[in-house]
Every structure is written in C-alpha cells, then in structure tokens.
Amino acid sequence: MGWVFHYLIGILFALIPLLLQGINWFFEPLFITAILVGLLTLFAPFIILQPAFGFGLAASRLPRPWLARVLSMCTHLTYGLGLYVMVILVKILG
C-alpha cells in the first residue's frame, strides 16, 4: 500500500513543473524548474513522512539528522532531474 501511494504522489508531484512554468515546461523546459521541483518536494518527507515515522521534523530525532536530510535532498533532486530528462527526451523523440 505504501508503494502505491508513493507512486501516486510522485505522479501528482510531476504536475509541479506545470505550476511553476506553465505549458512552456513541455516546449522549453528549464533546468532551474527541475531543481525547484526537487527542493519543493522535500516538504513532504520533512514535514509529513519523517515525523510520522517518529524521526522528528526533518529527521531531527535521528542520530545523524544531516545525513538523512542530505540523502532526502539527493533523491528528490534526482526526481526533479528525471522529470527534466524525460521532458527533453519526449521533446526530441516526439
């Protein structure tokens, strides 16, 4: 069930570039938009998921909270980069 919601949320988060850049995201995607998407999606784990697991706000209760924060940031920036790469590929191949 957790993975189903994880992917559904990922699909919803894929709409964020449209909110930031509008329909131009599909025609002239900006790298900065992808970075912003990655950073904006960090609110979900920092404010909802990690506290729900008992890790505290932004993993503050973990022994090495900065490690958890950096790893979360890396994965979410990768997500934003993945959206950027895909829209470029669709543009090239489409």
C-alpha positions, 0 to 999 in steps of 0.5 A, a space after each residue: 500500500 505504501 508503494 502505491 501511494 508513493 507512486 501516486 504522489 510522485 505522479 501528482 508531484 510531476 504536475 509541479 513543473 506545470 505550476 511553476 512554468 506553465 505549458 512552456 515546461 513541455 516546449 522549453 523546459 528549464 533546468 532551474 524548474 527541475 531543481 525547484 521541483 526537487 527542493 519543493 518536494 522535500 516538504 513532504 518527507 520533512 514535514 509529513 513522512 519523517 515525523 510520522 515515522 517518529 524521526 522528528 521534523 526533518 529527521 531531527 530525532 535521528 542520530 545523524 539528522 544531516 545525513 538523512 536530510 542530505 540523502 532526502 535532498 539527493 533523491 528528490 533532486 534526482 526526481 526533479 532531474 528525471 522529470 527534466 530528462 524525460 521532458 527533453 527526451 519526449 521533446 526530441 523523440 516526439 
